[in-house]
Amino acid sequence: WMAEGNGDKTLRKIADAFKDLATVLSDSHESAVVEVAPFSRACSLVSPLFASLGVAFKFAEMDYVAKVDDLAEASKSIQTLQSLIDLDVQANTVRKAGSHTRNLLRVKRGIDMVRVLFEQIIVMEGNSLKDPASKAYEQVFAPHHGWAIRKAVSAGMYVLPTREQLLKKLNEDEASAKVQMQIYVTASAPLIQYVEKLFVSRNLGIDW
Ligand code: 1PW
């Protein structure tokens, strides 16, 4: 039976990791400090989810994984997200291709897209993921992508797994999936806002 589903409980791991990060934020309020290591670890747990969206999202998964790996590597020498950004500010490399700060902004979009996707899946009717996935992509990534990538992604929307297939791959039933997805939606929102605030408060912008 393990070959069918995912005995690792992907959704629960994601929910738990983001809940822990949200707790750090809510306990520390204004003085909140998020460390790069637990942030990148939580983001890495989201990768199998991209993989379960099927071959069409292989490129999205590869791009996301490479950027999360870069943050994990950075965590060996940089402790907090704030200092990760400040180091790029000082070196004038914030927008440089492959910089940690640029990768952080892309990874933030990845976890935000999953947040919107889960929000949509929780309220959706029917078995097609096309509408929830399209909405998540349109809202989070499409404004930052050129024509060719947008076209490729919209083609991929026709070969997504069904909701039933996705839940089976994730080894969840309807009820358990909704619980874990809602935990992620609730926990990821303040974390995403926190990362955005790091950029905005330094006048770095988040629309690039
Ligand atoms: C959940 C529904 C499925 C929607 C999946 C949408 C995936 C969107 C990400 C596709 C990214 C693959 C192509 C890579 C694009 C890069 O040019 C771009 N990366 C991102 C994440 O936007 C910018 O990366 P860069 O130039 O900073 O290396």
Residues whose N, C-alpha, C, O or C-beta is under 5 A from the ligand:
A	BS01	1PW	F59 A60 D63 R106 L117 A133 Y137 F141
